[in-house]
Amino acid sequence: MLGKLTDARVGEDVIAIGAPEGLDWSVSKGIVSAIRNEKYRVEIQTDAAINHGNSGGPLISLKNGSVIGVNTAGIRKDIAEGLNFAVSAEEIIKAFPQIQK
């Protein structure tokens, strides 16, 4: 189930699911660090590890189990630790309204 941005409060526990570097499944736990209102979209900043290959996987709220975002990118570890981003589920619904039907 796709959640709302209100399910992504700063400090809430989340998990990021993906397949980093071609591995079958990977789950990492973290928190919502910030909600960023970028020029063209709302992004959720998290410290849950989003490794190369995890992009496209869900960012899930542990509060209610809803998908609050789609993992997009992590900043290289040599630049910053724990700086990872997901596009909010509400942005996905705006881009693809047919998925709500």
N, C-alpha and C positions, 0 to 999 in steps of 0.2 A: 504494500500500500504506500502511495506517495503521501508524504506528510506536508505540513505547512512550516513556514519559516519560524513560527512561534514554537515549534517543537525543537528548534535549534538554539536554545538559550545558551549564552556564554556560561561555561562551567559544566554543562550537561555532558554525560558520558556518551560516547559514540564508538562504533566500530567501522573500520574500512575493510571491505572485502575486495579481493582481486586475485590476479594470477601473475605475480611479479616474475619477470625474466622467464616466462614460460612454465613456471611451476603450476601444478594443478590448482591449489587453493591456498590462500593466505588470509588471515584475519589479524588485524592490529587494533588495539584499543587505545583510545585517547579521550580528549575532551574538545568541545567547541571552544576555541581560543578567542574568536572574534567573528562578527558579521561585517563584511566589507561591502559597501555600496560603491561598486566600480562604475565607470562611465556607462557601460552598456549592460551590466548584469549585477546581480547580487551573488557574492561568493561567501562561502563558509570557510573560515580558517580553522584548522584543526592541528593538533599535535599527533594525531593517529598517523602512523607511517603510511605514506602513499609512495610506494616505490615504483620504479620504471616497470610498466606493465600493469599496474593497478588502475590506471586511468580508465574510466568507463564503468568501473564497479560502483556499487552503492555505498553511501555513507549513511549508516543506520543509527537512529536514536535508540539508546538502550532504555529510555524512559517509557516508550510505547511501541517500539519495534518498527516504526515507520521509516521509510527511506526519505531522508531530509536533503540529500544531495547526491550528485554524481561526481565521483573523484576525478579531478582533472590534472593536478600537477603537484609535485613536491619540489621545493628549492633544494639544489645540491647541498649535500651535507657539509662540504667544505666551505660553503657560504653561510648557511644558517641551519641549525638543528631544529627539527620539529616545526617547520614552516611549510604546511601543506594546505591545499585548497580543493574545494568541491563547489560546483555550480549548484545553487539551491534548487530543490525540487520544483518550487514555484516558477523558476525560470524555464525549467524543462517543460512544464505544463503550458507556459506561454508560447514556447516554440513549437510544441506538438500537442495542440489542444485535443486532438482525436484520441489520445490515450486516456482521457477522462471518461470516455463513453463506455 
